[in-house]
Amino acid sequence: MKTWNVNQTSCRNRQRMGFTMVEMVGVLAVIAILASMLTPKILSAINDARLNSTVGSLNAVKAATVNYFGKYGNFTNTANFDNLLVSLEFLERPFDCRLGSGADVQVVSGPGAAGAGYKFDGITTNTASAGVVVECLISNVYIADAWDLSRRIDGDSLSATNSSTADTAGRVVYSYATGKGTVYIYMAHR
C-alpha cells in the first residue's frame, strides 16, 4: 500500500492554485488587443450619441418655435427664447447640448447668423429680408463636430466639403476654420 506524505500533497496543490507568469502575460496581451480594437468604436458611438442628442434637441426647439408662432403670430425679440418657450410650456426644458460649452436660442433682428443670413439653397440668402430670425447658438464647438452636425441637418450637398473649412450655406452656419467656434442653426424667421 502506498502512503502519501502530507507535505508533498499540500505543495503540489499550492503550485496548481496560481497562474504562471506566461499565462498572465498572455491574458493581458489578449485584453490589450481587444481594448485597442474596441476603443475607437466606443468613442465613435459616444460622439454619434452626442450628435444625435443635439439633433433631437434642435428638432424639439423647432417644433416649439412653430407652435409658438402658430399661437401668437409673432416672435418675441429675446436672447433666451428657449426659456420663454419653457415658461409657456411649448418646450419641456431649455435648449442644451453636449457639443460645446454653451447653448442658447435667440430671436434676432435681421437675417441672422451674425448678419450673414441663411442660404437654404446654398446660393440665395433666404433670410435677407427677414424682420426677425430664430436661431440656436452653440458656443465652443470643435470644427469637426460642427461639420458632422451640418452634414446631419443639411446633408452633404449644403455642407462644407471637409471638416477644416467654414460652412456658410444651409441651416447650419459656422465661419471659423480651425479649433473651436460658434455654430448657428436656423429655426424659423418672419
MOMO-V716195 format. One record per residue. N is the residue number from 1. SS is DSSP state (H for helix, E for strand, L for the rest). OMEGA is omega as a letter, one per 30 degrees, with the letter a starting at -180 (* if undefined). Layout:
n: {N:N}
ss: {SS:SS}
omega: {OMEGA:OMEGA}
This chain:
n: {1:2:3:4:5:6:7:8:9:10:11:12:13:14:15:16:17:18:19:20:21:22:23:24:25:26:27:28:29:30:31:32:33:34:35:36:37:38:39:40:41:42:43:44:45:46:47:48:49:50:51:52:53:54:55:56:57:58:59:60:61:62:63:64:65:66:67:68:69:70:71:72:73:74:75:76:77:78:79:80:81:82:83:84:85:86:87:88:89:90:91:92:93:94:95:96:97:98:99:100:101:102:103:104:105:106:107:108:109:110:111:112:113:114:115:116:117:118:119:120:121:122:123:124:125:126:127:128:129:130:131:132:133:134:135:136:137:138:139:140:141:142:143:144:145:146:147:148:149:150:151:152:153:154:155:156:157:158:159:160:161:162:163:164:165:166:167:168:169:170:171:172:173:174:175:176:177:178:179:180:181:182:183:184:185:186:187:188:189:190}
ss: {L:L:L:L:L:H:H:H:H:H:H:H:H:H:H:H:H:L:L:L:H:H:H:H:H:H:H:H:H:H:H:H:H:H:H:H:H:H:H:H:H:H:H:H:H:H:H:H:H:H:H:H:H:H:H:H:H:H:H:H:H:H:H:H:H:H:H:H:H:H:H:H:L:L:L:L:L:L:L:L:H:H:H:H:H:H:H:L:L:L:L:L:L:L:L:L:L:L:L:L:L:E:E:E:E:E:E:E:E:L:L:L:H:H:H:L:L:L:E:L:L:L:L:L:L:L:L:L:L:L:L:E:E:E:E:E:E:E:E:E:E:E:H:H:H:H:H:H:H:H:H:H:H:H:L:L:L:L:L:L:L:L:L:L:L:L:E:L:L:E:L:E:E:E:L:L:L:L:L:E:E:E:E:E:E:E:E:E:E:L}
omega: {a:l:a:l:a:a:l:a:a:l:l:l:l:l:a:a:a:l:l:l:l:l:l:l:l:l:l:l:l:l:l:l:l:l:a:l:a:a:l:l:l:l:l:l:l:l:l:l:l:a:l:l:l:l:l:l:l:l:l:l:a:l:l:l:l:l:l:l:l:a:a:l:a:l:l:a:a:l:a:a:l:l:l:l:l:a:l:l:l:a:a:l:a:a:l:l:a:a:a:a:l:l:a:l:a:l:a:l:l:a:a:a:l:l:a:l:a:a:a:l:l:a:a:l:a:a:a:a:a:l:l:l:l:a:l:l:l:a:l:l:l:a:l:l:l:l:l:l:l:l:l:a:a:a:a:a:a:a:l:a:l:a:a:l:l:l:a:a:l:a:l:a:l:a:l:a:l:l:a:l:a:l:l:l:a:l:a:l:l:*}
